[in-house]
Amino acid sequence: MSLLRRRVAESLSALGLVVSAGSAFAALPPITPVPNLCADYTATLADCQNPVLLCAKVARLNAKTNPDAICNTLIKNAAQGAAAGMERRTVVVPPTLNAAGQVVAPDAATKSAALLKDDPNTRNLSGLSGFYLGSVHRAQAYVPATTPFAARVKLSRSQQRSNWEASGNVLNSCAEYVFEKYYDYSVFEDAIAAAGTDYRALYNIAYDVARNGNPVPVSAIGTRGITSAIQRGRDGTAFQPSITFPTGLPKNEFFTVPANVQGKVLIHQGTEDKAAAMPGVRGAAIITLKNSGRQMNLYGTVLPTSLRATLDQGVSYYNESWSWHKAMGQRNAAVLDEEMYALDRLKTDFTALLRQRAQLVSTIQAEVGNQYRPLPGTLQAGAPQGATLDDEDPVNPLVGMAYSLVALDRAIEAALLTAQSRGCLAFQGATAPAPCDWSPKRFAQRVLNLYQTPREQAFQKCVDYTNDDFAALKSKALVVAGKVNHPAQDYTTRPSVLETYFPRRDAFLSALSSATGAVRDPYTAALRLKWEAGDSYSLGDETFGATADYQVSVEVKNVTASDCAMSPEAYGRFDATGRAFSKSVQLVHAEARVSDTHAKVDLDVLDNTIPVVDVDQVLAAGQFNVVSGAKSKSATLVDVETTFVIVVVPVTLGAKVAGTVGLDYSLGGEHKVTQVGASQCRVNSLSLAGRIEPYARVDGELYAGVDLFILEAGIKGKLQLVHASVPIEANVGLNYGANGASAFTLGMGGKADLKFTFLAGSISAYLEVGIWPFEEEFEATLVSWDGIHDDVKLFDKNVSVLVADLRAL
């Protein structure tokens, strides 16, 4: 939407003409025409689009019922004039609304419409500064734009590229290292930055051809990939390891439903709701449901035999390659891109269902583990006791989780039947179109994701080992007498030389102390008993927006103090907000801090007005204490309306932000202490184990309403606003006397990931102006983002070291 349309909406709001519910004019009192009051008034197009004066409101009101009213005539004529100068294409027609608010089925599946593309100048993006992909997405957001800020971004980017080109193969930053290491792809990525979410344009760039006697463009990564699978860095070094398309892929996302397998957790139909972990068998349980209404398997959705057989045929179907993608593009050439994108949305929604199911299964398994009981007679003093159920809540929490799984399995089966009705489960001939199996968007996302993970891993490793300080690497010696001898050399001459530094640095740290090398910081060589990560990100335009930030850490405190004072701690925080038009709401605030002696877990949603979880529990010494659960809240979080002029047509747009926010957590600790004398103690064992995963699965959608007789309007598309989680796992143990040694051994394991899809999708308005056969069609893209979607490993460490060696540092 343009800045002009936003200002029009703001002006209407200031005049009290834009309200938050119902029609844009529902709050106004009925207008009763006064005879002759407006006899000398002549309405203008602006009056009909945004009525302010009384006579303009009367004219607009008349247009609801009289097709020949002045406002209908003015807007129809203006629409025909506007369409004459606009690009056109064949589009899919959605159900539309008439002036009475009734849904009108389309009179044709497709029509030729005048196009109004989304305005890139309304976009904004910030954050993800700690990731290489942050710079990638900033380019995608601002290269297509023409604002002063976008001009500064593009100038800075151009100067950066010029400096990198001028330096040859010499490196001066981790970003330059990644760019030049994956040069063949980097050139392609720069070429597609201006394409934004035009997936067809991206596909055409990838498969460009030689012209006018010139060679194939370097940016034509697909055309060049067909000729040679080897891709190279700027210095000619082949990618190591090589990046290739996966093989044995499912026919499409509908064929990725997990198979039913035999496992330790059984879910049965019965006469009552109950659940119990099996004594003496860790990870095993029997759950009985009296109202499930279907067969259940924890590990995979139980489906009708014929449907499962169909899915089994397509679980390993395609071997992707550059040639395969080009062939599929040709195979689907007769299918409208828009039809393929509509099927893509079905697949995206289905994948989200499977992801929810996987998360719930993980939570159920963790809860079963928490309820583990040893067999009678095997319990030793101080051994883990397991969780106990609250006497005031006799229903095992596993029952509620199992019913949530039932609901998800019903939704999965219903989605599969819908997919079957759309032909997505059919097996077409080798040359027949397969619109569910391939689209330009699938190609674009496959290629982008294919390179994103190895590049991000390379960038993060570079930052860990160098702190982005390349001046120190230009004459770096790694020498430990009698153990390591790498004289001073320049490691910045090319990517392949820089990569020899990383294993040499590891050997150097190990040579400093074989016992503590694993817990030394790879850059400073100092003791590091805390791993942490945090960042923020914000994306949006004037229709929708979202922000999120997170912080996670695992550490052991007080290592240099007395044995009794050492304390492991895990911390995780995640906040997310969603916005539609001008209304913003905090979706989720999740925070957990757990040590061996204390657990504090909070989850609030909807601007902290709904506390879903509030745990503040002292963990007593000598016990294995567990706090666990799966809490969530589903709601429509934002529901607002405003009026915009799209092309020349006044349309009331309603926006909703709806979804589920929640927290899965499973945390326990043990601090077993032996008293020595009156005031001393000795820690026999100290442990913390657990998992924290706050998440938000929230989507944005629009709906359209019109109040002129000659107008119909419909909305197509959907936006994944925030589908994100930050799981953190920690396992820290301090043991005395391990392996017969009269000493303390510290074992630390911790990992955290950022899993997210952020502002992905598009929403378009379809308008018909006039009465058949003289109507004019428009399609306006209101919001369109390729979004940020990836699973990023924040840290993953596992070390074991003698405490005495740590203290010696």
C-alpha positions in Angstrom: 0.0 0.0 0.0 1.3 3.5 -0.8 2.1 6.2 1.6 -0.7 8.2 0.1 -3.2 5.5 1.0 -1.9 5.3 4.5 -2.3 9.1 4.9 -5.8 8.9 3.6 -6.6 6.3 6.2 -5.0 8.4 8.9 -7.0 11.4 7.8 -10.2 9.3 8.0 -9.2 8.1 11.4 -8.7 11.7 12.6 -12.2 12.5 11.3 -13.7 9.5 13.2 -14.6 7.7 10.0 -12.4 4.6 10.6 -13.5 2.3 13.4 -12.3 -0.9 14.8 -15.3 -3.2 14.2 -18.0 -3.6 11.7 -18.3 -1.6 8.5 -16.1 1.5 8.3 -19.2 3.6 8.6 -21.2 1.5 11.0 -20.5 3.9 13.9 -22.1 6.8 12.0 -25.7 7.6 12.7 -28.1 6.9 9.8 -28.1 9.6 7.2 -31.6 10.8 6.2 -31.5 12.8 3.0 -33.0 16.3 3.4 -35.0 17.4 0.3 -33.1 20.0 -1.8 -30.3 20.2 0.7 -27.8 18.7 -1.8 -29.6 19.7 -4.9 -26.8 22.0 -6.1 -24.1 19.6 -5.0 -22.0 17.7 -7.5 -19.9 14.8 -6.1 -16.3 14.4 -7.1 -14.3 11.2 -7.3 -12.5 12.1 -4.1 -15.8 12.7 -2.3 -17.0 9.2 -3.3 -13.7 7.6 -2.2 -13.5 9.5 1.1 -16.7 11.3 2.0 -16.3 14.0 4.6 -19.1 16.5 4.0 -22.7 15.6 4.6 -23.7 15.7 0.9 -20.7 13.5 0.0 -21.9 10.9 2.6 -25.4 11.1 1.1 -23.9 10.5 -2.4 -21.9 7.5 -1.1 -25.0 6.1 0.7 -27.0 6.3 -2.5 -24.4 4.3 -4.3 -25.1 1.3 -2.2 -28.5 0.7 -3.8 -28.5 2.6 -7.1 -26.1 1.3 -9.8 -26.5 4.6 -11.7 -25.7 6.8 -8.7 -23.0 9.4 -9.3 -20.4 7.7 -7.1 -20.8 4.4 -9.0 -20.4 6.2 -12.3 -17.4 8.2 -11.2 -15.5 5.2 -9.7 -16.4 2.9 -12.7 -15.1 5.5 -15.1 -11.9 6.1 -13.0 -11.3 2.4 -12.8 -11.5 1.9 -16.5 -9.1 4.8 -17.0 -6.7 3.5 -14.4 -6.7 -0.1 -15.9 -5.8 1.2 -19.3 -2.2 2.1 -18.2 -1.5 -0.9 -15.9 0.2 -4.3 -16.5 -2.2 -7.2 -16.9 -2.1 -10.9 -16.3 -4.4 -13.9 -15.9 -5.2 -14.4 -12.2 -7.3 -16.8 -10.1 -10.6 -15.3 -9.0 -11.4 -15.7 -5.3 -15.0 -15.5 -3.8 -15.9 -11.9 -3.5 -18.3 -9.7 -1.5 -21.1 -7.6 -2.9 -22.4 -4.3 -1.5 -24.8 -6.2 0.8 -21.9 -8.1 2.3 -22.9 -11.4 0.7 -20.3 -13.8 -0.6 -20.4 -14.2 -4.3 -18.9 -17.3 -6.0 -16.7 -16.4 -9.0 -18.4 -16.6 -12.4 -15.0 -17.7 -13.8 -12.0 -19.5 -12.3 -9.6 -17.1 -13.9 -9.8 -13.6 -15.4 -7.5 -11.0 -16.9 -6.8 -8.4 -14.3 -4.9 -5.1 -14.1 -2.0 -5.5 -11.5 -0.9 -3.3 -8.7 2.2 -4.7 -7.1 3.1 -4.2 -3.5 5.1 -1.1 -2.6 8.6 -2.1 -1.4 9.0 1.4 0.1 6.7 0.5 2.9 8.9 -2.3 4.2 11.2 -2.3 7.1 13.6 -4.9 8.5 16.1 -4.8 11.4 18.0 -7.2 13.6 19.6 -10.6 13.1 22.9 -8.7 13.3 24.7 -11.7 14.6 23.9 -13.8 11.5 25.1 -13.7 7.9 21.5 -14.2 6.8 20.7 -10.9 8.5 22.6 -9.0 5.7 21.0 -11.3 3.1 17.5 -10.4 4.2 18.3 -6.7 4.5 19.3 -6.7 0.9 16.0 -8.5 -0.1 14.0 -5.9 1.9 15.8 -2.7 0.7 17.4 -3.3 -2.7 13.9 -3.1 -4.4 13.0 0.1 -2.6 13.7 3.7 -3.5 13.5 5.4 -0.1 16.4 7.5 1.2 17.2 4.8 3.7 17.1 2.1 1.0 19.5 4.3 -1.1 22.0 4.4 1.8 21.7 0.6 2.3 22.4 0.0 -1.4 25.3 2.5 -1.5 26.9 0.9 1.5 26.4 -2.5 0.0 27.9 -1.4 -3.4 30.9 0.1 -1.7 31.4 -3.1 0.3 31.3 -5.2 -2.8 33.8 -2.8 -4.6 36.2 -3.1 -1.7 36.0 -6.9 -1.7 36.6 -6.9 -5.4 39.6 -4.6 -5.1 41.2 -6.7 -2.4 41.3 -9.8 -4.6 41.3 -12.9 -2.6 42.5 -11.2 0.6 40.0 -11.3 3.4 39.2 -8.6 6.0 36.0 -9.9 7.7 34.0 -13.0 8.2 31.3 -11.7 5.9 33.9 -11.3 3.1 35.1 -14.9 3.9 31.7 -16.4 3.4 30.9 -14.3 0.3 34.2 -15.4 -1.4 34.1 -19.0 -0.2 30.7 -19.4 -1.8 31.3 -17.0 -4.7 29.3 -18.8 -7.4 26.2 -18.6 -5.2 27.0 -15.1 -3.9 26.9 -13.7 -7.4 23.5 -15.3 -8.0 22.3 -14.0 -4.7 23.3 -10.4 -5.5 21.5 -10.7 -8.9 18.2 -11.8 -7.3 18.1 -9.2 -4.5 16.0 -6.8 -6.6 13.5 -9.6 -7.4 12.0 -9.6 -3.9 9.2 -12.2 -3.8 8.9 -12.5 -7.6 9.8 -16.2 -7.7 9.3 -16.5 -11.4 11.9 -13.7 -11.9 14.3 -15.6 -9.6 13.8 -18.8 -11.6 14.4 -16.9 -14.9 17.7 -15.4 -13.5 18.9 -18.9 -12.4 18.2 -20.4 -15.8 19.3 -17.4 -18.0 21.0 -18.3 -21.3 23.9 -16.9 -23.4 22.9 -14.0 -25.6 24.5 -12.1 -28.5 27.6 -14.2 -28.5 28.2 -13.6 -24.8 28.8 -16.5 -22.4 26.1 -17.7 -19.9 25.9 -15.0 -17.2 27.8 -15.9 -14.0 24.5 -15.4 -12.1 22.7 -18.2 -14.1 23.5 -20.7 -11.4 20.9 -23.2 -12.7 22.1 -23.2 -16.3 25.7 -23.4 -15.2 24.8 -26.2 -12.7 23.4 -28.3 -15.5 26.7 -28.1 -17.4 28.9 -28.7 -14.3 27.9 -29.6 -10.8 31.2 -28.2 -9.4 30.8 -24.7 -7.9 33.7 -22.6 -6.8 34.8 -19.8 -4.6 36.3 -16.6 -5.9 39.8 -18.1 -5.8 38.7 -21.1 -7.9 38.5 -23.5 -5.0 35.6 -25.9 -5.3 33.0 -25.8 -2.5 34.1 -28.1 0.3 32.0 -29.9 1.1 30.1 -29.6 -2.2 26.5 -28.4 -2.0 24.1 -30.7 -3.8 20.3 -31.1 -4.0 18.9 -33.9 -1.8 17.7 -37.2 -3.3 14.9 -39.5 -2.4 12.6 -36.7 -1.5 8.9 -37.1 -1.0 6.6 -36.3 -3.9 5.4 -33.2 -1.9 4.9 -32.2 1.7 1.7 -34.2 2.0 3.8 -37.4 1.8 5.8 -36.5 4.9 3.4 -37.9 7.5 5.5 -40.0 10.0 4.9 -43.7 9.7 3.3 -45.6 12.6 6.0 -47.5 14.5 6.0 -49.5 17.7 7.2 -47.6 20.7 7.2 -47.4 24.5 4.2 -45.1 24.8 0.9 -46.7 24.0 -2.4 -44.8 23.5 -5.6 -46.9 23.7 -9.4 -46.4 23.6 -10.9 -47.2 27.0 -13.7 -46.5 29.4 -11.9 -43.8 31.4 -9.2 -41.2 31.0 -6.0 -42.2 32.7 -2.3 -42.4 32.2 0.6 -44.0 34.0 4.3 -44.4 33.4 5.4 -48.1 33.5 7.4 -48.7 36.7 11.0 -49.7 36.0 10.9 -48.9 32.3 12.1 -45.4 31.6 10.3 -43.7 28.7 7.3 -46.1 28.8 3.7 -45.3 29.5 0.1 -46.4 28.8 -2.5 -43.7 28.1 -6.1 -44.6 28.0 -8.7 -42.2 26.4 -12.5 -42.7 26.6 -13.4 -40.1 23.9 -10.6 -40.2 21.3 -12.9 -41.4 18.5 -9.9 -42.8 16.5 -7.0 -45.1 16.7 -3.9 -43.4 18.0 -0.1 -43.9 17.7 2.2 -41.5 19.4 4.9 -41.8 16.7 2.7 -41.3 13.6 -0.8 -40.4 12.5 -3.1 -43.5 12.1 -4.8 -43.1 8.7 -7.2 -45.2 6.6 -5.3 -48.1 5.0 -5.8 -46.9 1.4 -4.6 -43.4 2.3 -1.5 -44.7 4.1 -0.7 -46.9 1.1 -0.9 -43.9 -1.2 1.4 -41.9 1.0 3.9 -44.8 1.2 4.2 -44.7 -2.6 5.5 -41.2 -2.6 7.8 -41.0 0.4 11.0 -41.4 -1.7 10.0 -40.1 -5.1 12.2 -37.3 -6.6 15.9 -36.9 -7.0 16.3 -33.2 -7.3 19.0 -31.5 -9.4 19.4 -28.4 -11.5 18.2 -30.4 -14.5 15.2 -31.7 -12.5 14.1 -28.2 -11.5 14.3 -27.0 -15.1 12.4 -30.0 -16.3 9.7 -29.5 -13.7 9.4 -25.8 -14.7 8.8 -26.9 -18.3 6.4 -29.6 -17.2 4.3 -27.1 -15.2 4.6 -24.3 -17.8 0.9 -24.5 -18.7 -0.2 -24.0 -15.0 -0.7 -20.5 -13.7 2.0 -19.5 -11.1 -0.8 -18.3 -8.9 -2.5 -21.7 -8.9 0.8 -23.3 -7.9 1.3 -20.7 -5.1 -2.2 -21.5 -3.8 -1.2 -25.2 -3.5 2.0 -24.0 -1.8 -0.1 -22.4 0.9 -1.9 -25.7 1.5 1.5 -27.5 1.8 2.8 -24.8 4.2 -0.2 -25.1 6.4 0.2 -28.9 6.4 3.9 -28.7 7.3 3.0 -26.5 10.2 0.5 -29.1 11.5 3.2 -31.8 11.3 5.7 -29.5 13.1 3.1 -28.9 15.9 2.7 -32.7 16.2 6.4 -33.3 16.4 6.7 -30.7 19.2 3.8 -32.2 21.1 5.3 -35.8 20.8 8.5 -34.5 22.2 6.7 -32.9 25.1 4.8 -36.1 25.9 8.0 -38.1 25.8 9.6 -35.7 28.2 6.7 -35.9 30.6 6.7 -39.7 30.5 10.4 -39.5 31.5 9.6 -37.2 34.4 7.0 -39.6 35.7 9.5 -42.5 35.7 9.4 -44.7 38.9 12.1 -47.3 39.7 10.8 -50.8 40.5 10.2 -51.5 44.2 13.4 -52.5 46.0 15.8 -50.8 43.5 15.6 -47.3 44.8 18.8 -46.2 46.5 19.3 -43.3 48.9 19.5 -40.1 47.0 18.5 -41.6 43.7 16.1 -39.8 41.4 12.5 -40.0 42.7 10.6 -38.7 39.7 7.7 -36.3 39.7 4.6 -36.7 41.8 1.2 -35.6 40.8 -0.6 -32.8 42.7 -3.2 -34.3 45.0 -5.6 -31.5 44.0 -5.4 -32.4 40.3 -6.0 -36.2 40.0 -5.9 -36.1 36.1 -2.5 -37.0 34.8 -1.3 -34.2 32.5 -0.5 -36.8 29.9 -4.2 -37.2 29.3 -4.7 -33.6 28.2 -1.6 -33.9 26.0 -3.0 -37.0 24.4 -6.3 -35.3 23.6 -4.4 -32.5 22.0 -2.6 -35.1 19.8 -6.0 -36.5 18.8 -7.1 -33.1 17.6 -3.9 -32.6 15.6 -4.3 -36.1 14.0 -7.9 -35.2 13.0 -6.7 -32.0 11.4 -3.9 -33.8 9.6 -6.3 -36.4 8.1 -8.7 -33.6 7.1 -5.9 -31.7 5.4 -4.8 -34.9 3.5 -8.4 -35.4 2.2 -8.4 -31.8 1.0 -5.1 -32.4 -0.7 -6.5 -35.5 -2.3 -9.5 -33.6 -3.7 -7.0 -31.0 -5.2 -5.0 -33.7 -7.0 -2.0 -33.5 -4.7 -1.9 -37.2 -3.9 -2.3 -38.3 -7.5 0.6 -39.8 -9.5 0.7 -38.0 -12.8 2.5 -39.2 -15.9 6.1 -38.2 -16.5 5.1 -35.3 -18.7 1.7 -34.2 -17.2 1.7 -31.1 -15.0 2.4 -31.7 -11.3 1.4 -28.4 -9.8 1.5 -29.8 -6.2 5.1 -31.1 -6.6 6.8 -28.0 -8.0 6.4 -24.2 -8.3 8.8 -21.3 -8.8 8.4 -20.6 -5.1 9.4 -24.2 -4.2 12.5 -23.8 -6.5 13.4 -20.4 -4.9 13.0 -21.6 -1.3 14.9 -24.9 -2.0 17.9 -23.1 -3.5 18.0 -20.4 -0.8 17.7 -22.9 2.0 20.3 -25.2 0.4 23.0 -22.6 0.7 21.9 -20.8 3.8 22.9 -23.5 6.4 26.5 -24.1 5.4 27.2 -20.4 4.9 25.7 -19.6 8.3 27.8 -22.3 9.9 30.9 -21.0 8.2 30.1 -17.5 9.4 29.5 -18.4 13.0 32.6 -20.5 13.2 34.7 -17.6 11.8 33.2 -15.2 14.3 33.9 -17.7 17.2 37.5 -18.1 16.3 38.4 -14.6 15.2 35.9 -12.2 16.8 35.9 -10.7 13.2 39.4 -9.2 14.0 41.3 -10.1 10.9 44.2 -7.7 11.6 45.4 -10.2 14.3 45.4 -13.0 11.7 47.8 -11.3 9.3 50.9 -12.4 11.3 49.6 -15.1 13.7 51.9 -17.6 15.4 50.6 -20.7 17.2 53.4 -22.2 19.2 53.5 -24.3 22.4 57.0 -25.6 23.1 57.3 -29.2 22.3 53.7 -29.6 21.2 52.6 -27.2 18.5 54.8 -25.2 16.2 53.1 -23.0 13.6 55.3 -19.9 13.0 53.7 -16.6 12.3 51.9 -16.4 8.9 49.1 -14.5 7.2 45.9 -16.5 7.4 43.8 -13.9 5.5 45.2 -14.5 2.0 42.2 -16.6 0.8 39.3 -18.6 2.3 41.1 -22.0 2.1 44.1 -20.6 4.0 41.8 -19.1 6.7 40.2 -22.6 7.2 43.6 -24.1 8.1 43.6 -21.7 11.1 40.6 -23.3 12.8 42.1 -26.8 13.4 45.5 -25.3 14.3 43.8 -23.1 16.9 42.1 -26.2 18.3 45.4 -28.0 18.6 47.0 -25.0 20.2 44.3 -24.8 22.8 44.6 -28.5 23.6 48.3 -28.1 23.8 47.9 -25.4 26.4 46.1 -27.9 28.6 44.7 -31.2 27.3 42.4 -31.2 30.3 40.9 -27.7 29.7 41.2 -27.1 26.0 37.6 -27.9 25.4 36.4 -25.2 27.8 38.7 -22.5 26.4 37.2 -19.7 24.3 38.5 -20.3 20.7 39.3 -16.6 20.3 40.7 -15.5 23.7 41.8 -18.9 25.0 40.3 -17.9 28.4 38.2 -20.3 30.5 34.6 -20.3 29.2 31.9 -21.9 31.3 29.1 -20.0 29.9 27.5 -20.4 26.5 25.0 -17.8 25.4 23.3 -16.4 22.4 20.8 -13.6 21.8 19.4 -11.4 19.1 16.3 -9.6 17.9 14.5 -9.1 14.6 11.8 -6.9 13.3 10.1 -7.1 10.0 7.0 -5.5 8.5 5.2 -3.0 6.4 2.1 -0.9 7.0 -0.2 -3.9 6.8 1.5 -6.4 9.1 4.6 -6.5 11.2 6.3 -8.7 13.9 9.2 -8.4 16.2 10.9 -11.0 18.4 14.0 -11.2 20.6 15.5 -14.0 22.6 18.3 -14.8 25.0 19.6 -18.2 26.0 22.5 -19.4 28.1 23.9 -22.4 30.0 26.6 -21.8 32.6 28.3 -23.1 35.8 28.8 -20.4 38.4 31.2 -20.2 41.3 33.7 -22.7 40.0 36.6 -21.0 41.9 34.6 -21.0 45.2 34.1 -23.9 47.5 32.7 -27.2 46.2 29.4 -26.5 47.9 29.0 -23.2 46.1 29.3 -24.4 42.5 25.9 -24.0 40.8 24.8 -24.8 37.2 22.1 -22.6 35.6 20.1 -22.5 32.4 18.3 -19.5 31.2 15.9 -18.9 28.3 13.8 -15.9 27.3 11.6 -15.3 24.2 9.4 -12.3 23.4 7.3 -11.8 20.3 4.9 -9.1 19.2 2.5 -9.0 16.2 1.0 -6.0 14.5 -1.9 -5.4 12.0 -2.3 -1.9 10.7 -1.5 0.3 13.6 -2.4 -2.1 16.4 0.3 -4.1 18.1 0.0 -6.8 20.8 2.6 -8.7 22.7 2.1 -12.3 21.6 4.2 -14.1 24.1 6.7 -13.4 26.9 8.3 -16.7 28.1 11.2 -16.8 30.6 12.8 -19.6 32.5 15.8 -19.6 34.9 16.6 -22.9 36.5 19.5 -23.9 38.8 20.2 -26.9 40.9 18.3 -25.3 43.8 15.6 -23.1 42.2 13.3 -23.1 39.2 11.4 -20.0 37.9 9.3 -20.4 34.8 6.9 -17.7 33.5 4.7 -17.6 30.4 2.4 -14.6 29.7 0.4 -13.9 26.6 -1.6 -11.0 25.3 0.4 -8.1 26.7 1.0 -10.0 30.0 -2.8 -10.1 30.7 -3.0 -13.9 30.7 -0.4 -15.7 32.9 -0.3 -19.2 31.5 2.6 -20.5 33.6 3.9 -19.2 36.8 6.4 -21.5 38.6 8.6 -20.3 41.4 9.9 -23.4 43.2 12.7 -24.0 45.6 14.5 -27.3 44.7 15.5 -28.9 48.0 18.9 -30.5 48.4 19.1 -34.2 48.2 16.2 -34.6 45.8 15.6 -34.9 42.1 13.0 -32.2 41.5 11.1 -31.8 38.4 8.9 -29.0 37.0 7.3 -29.8 33.6 4.4 -29.1 31.4 3.0 -27.9 28.1 1.0 -24.8 28.3 -0.5 -22.8 25.5 -3.1 -20.2 24.6 -4.9 -20.0 21.3 -6.8 -16.8 20.4 -7.5 -14.1 17.8 -5.0 -11.6 19.1 -5.7 -8.6 16.8 -8.9 -7.8 15.0 -9.1 -4.3 13.4 -10.5 -2.6 10.4 -9.6 0.5 8.3 -10.4 1.9 4.9 -8.0 2.2 2.0 -8.3 3.3 -1.6 -6.9 0.5 -3.8 -6.2 1.8 -7.3 -9.3 4.1 -7.3 -11.6 1.8 -5.3 -12.6 2.5 -1.6 -12.3 -0.8 0.2 -12.7 -1.6 3.9 -9.9 -4.0 5.0 -10.1 -6.0 8.1 -7.0 -7.6 9.6 -6.7 -10.4 12.0 -3.7 -11.9 13.9 -4.5 -15.3 15.3 -2.7 -18.4 16.5 -1.2 -20.2 19.4 1.6 -19.2 21.8 3.0 -21.5 24.4 5.8 -23.0 26.4 7.0 -26.6 26.7 9.4 -27.2 29.6 10.9 -30.2 31.4 13.4 -29.3 34.0 15.1 -31.1 36.9 18.0 -30.8 39.2 19.9 -32.7 41.9 22.3 -31.3 44.5 23.4 -34.2 46.8 25.5 -33.0 49.7 27.5 -34.8 52.3 28.2 -32.9 55.6 31.8 -32.8 56.8 32.1 -31.4 60.3 29.9 -28.6 61.6 30.3 -26.1 58.8 31.8 -27.9 55.9 30.2 -29.9 53.2 31.2 -32.0 50.2 29.2 -32.1 47.0 28.8 -35.7 45.9 26.8 -34.9 42.8 25.3 -31.8 41.3 23.2 -31.9 38.2 20.8 -29.9 36.1 18.9 -31.4 33.2 16.1 -30.0 31.2 14.5 -28.5 28.1 12.8 -25.1 27.6 11.0 -24.3 24.4 8.8 -21.1 24.2 7.0 -20.8 20.9 4.6 -18.7 18.8 2.6 -19.9 15.8 0.7 -16.9 14.7 -0.8 -16.0 11.3 -2.1 -12.8 9.7 -5.1 -12.6 7.4 -7.1 -9.9 5.7 -10.7 -9.7 4.6 -12.3 -7.0 2.4 -15.7 -5.3 2.4 -17.2 -2.8 -0.1 -20.2 -0.5 0.1 -20.8 0.4 -3.5 -23.4 -1.3 -5.7 -20.9 -1.9 -8.6 -18.1 -3.3 -6.5 -17.1 -6.8 -5.5 -13.9 -7.6 -3.5 -12.1 -10.7 -2.3 -8.9 -11.5 -0.5 -6.4 -14.2 -1.5 -3.5 -15.6 0.4 -2.2 -15.9 3.9 0.8 -14.8 5.9 2.7 -16.7 8.5 3.4 -13.9 10.8 5.5 -15.6 13.5 6.2 -19.4 13.6 9.1 -19.4 16.0 10.6 -21.3 18.9 13.8 -21.2 20.9 14.5 -24.6 22.4 17.3 -24.8 24.9 18.6 -28.0 26.5 21.1 -28.2 29.4 22.8 -31.0 31.2 25.4 -30.1 33.8 26.9 -32.6 36.3 29.5 -32.4 39.0 30.6 -35.7 40.4 33.1 -36.6 43.2 35.0 -39.9 42.9 34.2 -40.6 39.3 36.4 -43.4 37.8 37.9 -43.9 41.3 39.6 -40.5 41.3 39.5 -38.5 44.6 38.5 -35.4 42.7 35.6 -33.5 41.1 34.8 -33.9 37.4 32.6 -31.3 35.7 30.5 -32.4 32.8 28.7 -29.8 30.8 26.3 -30.2 27.8 24.2 -27.5 26.4 22.6 -26.7 23.1 20.1 -24.1 21.8 18.5 -23.5 18.4 16.5 -20.8 16.8 13.7 -22.3 14.7 11.6 -19.8 12.8 9.5 -18.8 9.9 8.9 -15.1 10.0 6.6 -13.0 7.8 6.3 -15.6 5.0 3.5 -15.4 2.4 1.4 -12.9 0.5 -2.0 -11.4 0.5 -3.7 -9.9 -2.5 -7.0 -8.0 -3.0 -9.1 -8.8 -6.0 -11.6 -6.2 -7.1 -14.3 -6.1 -9.8 -15.7 -2.7 -10.8 -18.8 -2.5 -12.9 -21.6 -4.8 -13.9 -21.1 -7.7 -16.3 -20.2 -7.6 -19.2 -18.7 -4.2 -18.6 -16.7 -4.8 -15.4 -13.0 -4.1 -14.9 -10.8 -6.4 -12.8 -7.9 -5.4 -10.6 -5.6 -7.4 -8.4 -3.5 -5.5 -5.8 -0.8 -7.2 -3.8 -1.2 -5.8 -0.3 1.6 -7.6 1.5 4.2 -10.0 0.2 7.3 -11.4 2.0 9.4 -14.4 1.3 10.3 -14.2 5.0 13.0 -15.6 7.1 12.8 -19.3 7.6 15.5 -21.5 9.0 16.7 -23.6 11.9 19.9 -22.0 13.2 22.1 -23.7 15.7 23.0 -21.2 18.4 25.4 -23.4 20.3 26.0 -27.1 20.9 28.7 -28.0 23.4 29.6 -31.1 25.4 32.7 -31.1 27.6 34.1 -33.0 30.6 37.0 -31.6 32.7 38.5 -31.9 36.2 37.5 -29.1 38.5 41.1 -28.8 39.7 42.3 -28.1 36.2 39.7 -25.3 35.9 40.7 -23.7 39.2 44.4 -23.9 38.1 43.5 -21.4 35.3 
